[in-house]
Amino acid sequence: MNKKNICFYKERICLNVLAKDLNNAKEIVEATEGNVVVGILSKDFANDDLAFNEMSKWKSEINNKISIGLGAGDPKQSYMVARLSKRIKPAHANQVFTGVGLTVSDFENEEVFINCLVSPTGKPGFVKINTGPLSSSKDNEDAIVEINTAIKIIKDMGGDSIKFFPMNGLSTIEEYKVVVKACAENDFVIEPTGGLDLENFEEVIKIALDAKVKAIIPHVYNSIIDADTGITNIEKVKQLYKIMERQNYE
């Protein structure tokens, strides 16, 4: 399978976690034996140049195992992520639904693995795709699309995976199961995001692997970050990795 520059554990799963700084990022990469992309948020920088300088340093120091993030799915960061992805060519980039084409940019961006954010609707089998800077406004009617159609549109745009966010832990698990099934049927990658922790992580990835998805990139953020320091807890990262290792991927 062509999954660009991402390293997947046993070809099936790659962890996505945030890092406070470069040292924290290095520890994360070591703890996961490189089966990870480390998130660095565009929202944390005042302008493109500041972000470019810091992200380029991370890219060099951790062998490009970086994921450029929006910042809590903030649609206002979509254009910045697109611009930075073209300059930096990270392993992974997070995008809202309307930002995928901008990031792909006429097939020039062949190195970056680009996800596409869709949201739960409360109705299994249907997802919300109006996640862009203008379309996500509360003044608009939601654009609700059947999941198989949504995946095909993402493929049309050149996206590599569907980011299901916010999952709110297991509260949207029945919707997630349908999304996972559709990803498996459409040979597509799933990225569950929002409220994942050490308690529900195994169930979330097992559902996807049992459905025989092409691959899964689970995002685990706040639950493993120290609230006082902002540092991602390496011991918790190691626990997540052990869960990945003990899963049967055959």
C-alpha positions in Angstrom: 0.0 0.0 0.0 1.2 3.5 -0.8 0.8 5.5 2.4 3.5 8.0 1.5 6.0 8.8 4.2 4.1 7.6 7.3 5.5 4.6 9.2 2.6 2.3 10.3 3.1 -0.4 12.9 2.7 -3.7 11.1 1.4 -1.7 8.1 -1.8 -1.0 9.9 -1.6 1.7 12.6 0.3 4.9 13.3 -0.2 7.0 16.5 -0.8 10.7 16.3 0.0 12.7 19.4 1.1 16.3 20.2 4.4 17.4 21.6 5.2 20.4 23.8 8.6 20.9 22.2 11.3 19.3 20.1 12.7 17.3 23.0 9.3 16.0 23.9 8.8 15.0 20.2 12.1 13.1 20.2 11.0 11.1 23.3 7.7 10.3 21.6 9.4 9.0 18.4 11.7 6.9 20.5 8.9 5.5 22.7 6.9 4.4 19.6 9.8 3.1 17.6 9.0 5.6 14.9 5.4 4.4 14.4 4.0 7.9 15.0 3.4 11.3 13.6 3.9 14.1 16.1 1.5 17.0 15.9 2.7 20.6 15.9 -0.2 23.1 15.7 -0.2 25.9 13.1 -2.5 27.8 15.5 0.4 28.2 18.0 2.3 30.5 15.6 1.7 34.2 14.9 2.7 33.9 11.2 3.9 31.4 8.5 7.6 32.2 8.8 7.7 31.5 12.6 5.9 28.3 12.0 8.1 27.3 9.1 11.3 27.9 11.0 10.2 25.8 14.0 8.5 23.0 11.9 11.5 22.7 9.7 13.7 22.2 12.7 11.4 19.4 13.9 11.3 17.9 10.5 15.1 17.7 10.4 15.5 16.4 14.0 12.8 13.6 14.0 13.1 12.4 10.4 10.0 14.3 9.2 7.6 12.4 11.6 5.6 15.5 11.9 1.9 16.3 11.5 0.9 19.9 10.9 -2.3 20.5 12.9 -5.1 23.0 12.7 -5.6 23.3 16.4 -8.8 21.7 17.7 -10.0 21.4 14.1 -10.1 25.2 13.8 -11.3 25.9 10.2 -9.6 29.4 10.3 -6.3 27.6 10.2 -7.0 25.8 7.0 -5.2 28.2 4.6 -2.2 28.4 6.9 -1.9 24.6 7.0 -2.1 24.4 3.2 0.6 27.0 2.8 2.9 25.4 5.3 2.4 21.9 3.9 3.6 23.1 0.5 6.7 24.7 2.0 7.6 22.0 4.5 6.3 18.8 3.0 5.6 17.1 6.4 4.7 13.5 6.6 1.1 14.3 7.6 -1.3 17.3 7.4 -4.7 17.9 9.0 -7.3 19.6 6.9 -10.9 20.6 6.9 -13.1 19.2 4.2 -12.8 22.3 1.9 -9.0 22.6 2.5 -8.0 19.2 1.0 -7.8 20.5 -2.6 -5.8 23.5 -1.6 -3.3 21.3 0.1 -3.0 18.8 -2.8 -2.6 21.7 -5.2 -2.8 20.1 -8.7 -0.9 16.9 -7.6 2.2 18.9 -6.6 1.9 17.7 -3.1 2.6 14.0 -3.6 4.6 13.5 -0.4 2.2 14.7 2.2 -0.5 12.4 3.7 -3.6 14.6 3.9 -6.6 13.9 6.1 -10.0 15.4 5.7 -12.2 16.4 8.7 -15.8 15.4 8.8 -18.0 15.5 11.9 -20.6 13.2 13.5 -24.3 14.1 12.9 -26.1 11.9 15.4 -27.3 9.7 12.5 -25.1 6.6 11.7 -24.1 6.5 8.1 -24.1 10.3 7.6 -21.4 12.9 8.2 -21.2 16.6 8.3 -18.8 18.0 5.6 -19.2 21.8 6.0 -16.1 22.0 8.2 -14.4 24.9 6.3 -13.7 28.5 7.3 -17.0 29.8 5.8 -19.2 26.7 5.6 -18.8 25.9 9.3 -20.5 29.1 10.4 -23.5 28.5 12.6 -25.5 30.7 10.3 -25.4 28.0 7.6 -27.4 24.8 7.3 -25.3 21.7 7.8 -24.2 19.8 4.8 -25.0 16.2 5.7 -23.7 13.6 3.3 -23.9 9.8 3.2 -20.6 8.3 4.3 -19.7 6.4 1.2 -20.4 9.5 -0.9 -18.3 11.6 1.4 -15.3 9.2 1.1 -15.5 9.3 -2.7 -15.6 13.1 -2.7 -12.5 13.1 -0.5 -10.8 10.7 -2.9 -11.8 13.0 -5.8 -10.1 15.9 -4.0 -6.9 13.9 -3.5 -7.3 13.3 0.3 -5.8 10.2 1.9 -8.0 9.6 4.9 -11.1 10.6 6.7 -10.7 12.3 10.1 -13.8 11.6 12.2 -13.9 14.5 14.7 -15.1 15.2 17.3 -15.8 11.7 18.5 -16.2 12.7 22.1 -14.8 9.4 23.2 -17.2 6.5 22.9 -20.3 8.7 22.7 -20.4 8.5 18.9 -19.2 4.9 18.7 -22.2 3.6 16.7 -21.6 6.3 14.1 -17.9 5.5 14.1 -18.6 1.8 13.4 -20.4 2.7 10.2 -17.6 5.1 9.1 -15.1 2.4 9.7 -17.1 -0.1 7.7 -17.3 2.4 4.8 -13.6 3.0 5.0 -12.9 -0.7 4.8 -15.2 -1.1 1.8 -13.7 1.9 0.0 -10.0 1.0 0.7 -9.6 4.1 2.8 -7.7 5.2 6.0 -9.6 6.2 9.1 -8.4 8.8 11.7 -10.6 8.7 14.9 -10.1 11.9 16.9 -11.5 13.6 20.0 -11.7 12.2 23.5 -9.5 9.2 23.0 -7.6 8.0 26.1 -6.0 5.0 27.7 -9.4 3.6 28.6 -11.1 3.7 25.2 -8.0 3.6 22.9 -8.0 -0.2 22.5 -11.7 -0.5 21.7 -11.5 2.3 19.1 -8.6 0.8 17.2 -9.9 -2.8 17.5 -13.2 -1.8 15.9 -11.3 -0.5 12.9 -8.8 -3.4 12.7 -11.6 -6.0 13.0 -13.3 -4.3 10.1 -10.1 -4.6 8.1 -9.6 -1.0 7.3 -6.6 -0.1 5.1 -5.0 1.6 8.1 -5.8 3.7 11.1 -4.3 6.9 12.6 -5.8 7.4 16.1 -5.2 10.9 17.5 -4.7 10.9 21.3 -4.2 14.4 22.7 -5.3 16.1 25.9 -5.7 12.8 27.9 -2.0 12.2 27.8 -0.8 15.8 28.2 0.2 17.1 31.6 -2.2 20.0 32.4 0.5 22.0 34.2 3.5 21.7 31.9 1.8 21.0 28.5 4.2 18.1 28.0 3.0 14.8 26.6 3.5 12.1 29.1 6.0 9.6 27.7 4.9 6.8 30.0 1.4 7.1 28.7 2.7 7.1 25.1 4.4 3.8 25.9 1.2 2.4 27.3 -0.6 3.3 24.1 2.2 1.7 22.1 1.9 -1.5 24.1 -1.8 -1.6 23.3 -0.9 -1.3 19.6 1.6 -4.1 19.9 -0.7 -6.6 21.6 -3.5 -6.1 19.1 -3.8 -8.9 16.5 -3.4 -7.3 13.1 -3.6 -10.5 11.1 
